[in-house]
Amino acid sequence: MLVDGHIGGSTDGTRGADIADLTAQVAHADHIGYDGVWSTEINRDPFLPLLLAADRSPRLHIGTAIAVAFARNPMTTATVANDLQTFSAGRFALGLGSQIRPHIERRFDMPWSAPAERMREFVLALRAIWRSWHDDEPLDFHGEIYRNTLMTPMFNPGPNPFGPPPVLIAAVGPKMTSVAAEVADGMLVHSFTSERYLREVTLPQLASVLDANGKTRERFTLSYPGLVATGTDDEDVEKAVRAVRERIAFYGATPAYRGVLELHGWGDLHTELHLLSRRKDWAAMTALVDDTVLHTFATVGEPASVAREIRRRFTGLIDRFTLYLPYDLADEVRYDLVSQLRAS
């Protein structure tokens, strides 16, 4: 199980506001011992920080987790992904997510359509574009939403010496999970996925679809950003717990993730959280996340115990584990936690 971190986003307490700050983040990631870093599309572009990471570290794997697919088109996405695959000497992974309808329509001003079907077509269009560059195959992709049929020599970068980058799709529900298994090289498991949901729902479905498409689990990457609440002492851990409770409440209010709570018999919790979110009563939402819910979706405690619990829950289930830390955490604690994960 590889251990990753974040750069350039706000999911782990970092902001990535300037080149000096991003450079320091990459240096820290290398020092801490991460195997790779992911860039998120929250308040920053997801691709630009990775160019810096590719330049500053010859070792770290890099990826987007996630870039919003439906805010873009297959051609522009294929181009930037191909460039990052070249600049990183084959260490790039393209992680794509759909986002929800209000953001696609009102933030990005893009049309909305059924997300699973659209994501499937988006990835197939990417594959067709890359084949036209790598294999000199005529570009002739005709979908219901995307049509890519023009590629002249001037705009063809030619074969990438490192091959096309792997594509990972962020998924929670059964439809998007099936799409990931069918057309992608891996899946970005949502941090609101519990160990039980992973074992009882996600993995059996993946196995079924992979088998139906002649693919194997060994050649399909599962990456999971796990919520962790830790710190140097009890006071730090309690501050981390408050931040993690807030994040769980936010995710629990999202209708697309209701099924995860329902598996645990907590469907009513989603209803309450959703109503409170519409009133923007964030404090009341956080208060509904009791200790049972907290420990279901997060690992909590000092670094050594957190490392043991992560290994207990996820060894043999996932391939990459990303520390999801929605708060500031001292570098020495990160280093200790990653060291403990490797030792265990």
Residue, then its C-alpha position, 0 to 999 in steps of 0.5 A: m500500500l503506497v502512501d500519498g499526500h496533497i499539494g496545492g489544495s486546501t484539503d490538508g491545510t495547505r493553500g498553494a498560493d505562490i511558487a515558493d509555497l508550492t515548492a516548499q510543499v513538494a520538498h516537504a512531501d519528499h522529506i516526509g516520504y510520501d510515494g506521491v502527491w495529488s492536486t485537488e480542484i477546490n480553490r486552485d487549478p488542479f494541473l498547474p501545481l503538478l508541473l512544479a511537482a514534476d520539476r522539483s521531484p524526480r521521484l514523486h508520482i503525481g495526479t489530480a484528485i480530482a479534475v472536474a471532467f465536465a468543466r472541460n472537454p476531452m481534447t483540452t483534457a487529453t492535451v494537458a494530461n499528455d503534457l504532464q505525462t511527458f514532463s513527469a517522465g511517466r509519473f502522472a495519473l489523470g483523476l477525473g470527477s463529475q461534480i454535482r449539477p449546481h456547480i457544473e451549471r452555475r459555477f462552470d456554466m456548462p451543460w448537465s447530463a446524466p453523469a455516469e453515461r457522460m463520464r464513460e463517453f468522456v474517457l472513451a473520447l480521451r482514449a480515441i484522442w490518445r490513440s490518434w497520437h500514439d498509433d497514428e489512428p484517424l480520430d473518429f469518435h462519435g458519442e451522444i455528447y462528445r464528437n472528436t473527428l478532426m486531428t491534423p498533423m500540426f496539432n498532433p504531438g505524436p507518440n508520448p515516450f511514456g505512453p498515455p497516462p492512466v485514468l482514474i475516476a472518482a466514484v461512490g454510487p453503483k453507476m459511476t463505479s461500474v463506469a470506472a471498472e469498465v473504461a478506466d485504469g483505476m478508481l478514486v474512492h471517496s473519503f466518505t466511503s467506509e470500510r464496510y461500504l468498500r467491502e460489501v458494496t464497492l469491491p464486489q461490484l468492481a469485481s463483477v464489472l472488471d470480470a465482465n470486461g476481461k480485466t483483473r483487479e491486479r491491473f486496476t488501481l484503488s486509491y483512497p483518501g482517508l480522513v485522519a485526526t491526529g496531532t502532537d498531543d491531546e489538544d491537537v487531536e481534539k482540534a483535528v477531530r472537530a475539523v474532521r467532524e465538520r468534513i463528515a457532516f458536509y459529505g453526509a449532507t450530500p444526497a449522492y452519498r446517502g447510500v453510504l449512510e443507509l448501509h450503516g442504518w443512518g439514513d435519517l442522519h442524512t435527512e437531518l444533515h441535508l435539511l440543516s445544510r439548506r439552512k447553512d447551520w454548519a454548527a448543528m450539522t457538526a454536532l450530529v456527527d457522534d463518535t460512532v460516525l466519526h470513527t466509522f469514517a476516520t481514524v483518530g489518535e496518535p500517529a502509531s495507533v492511527a497507522r495500525e488502524i489504517r493498516r487493519r482496515f485497508t491492507g489488501l483492499i486498496d492500493r494507495f492511501t492518501l492522508y486526508l487532513p482538513y486542518d494544519l498538521a506539523d510536518e514532524v507528525r506527518y513524518d512520524l505517521v508515514s514512518q509508522l505506516r511503512a514500519s507496520 
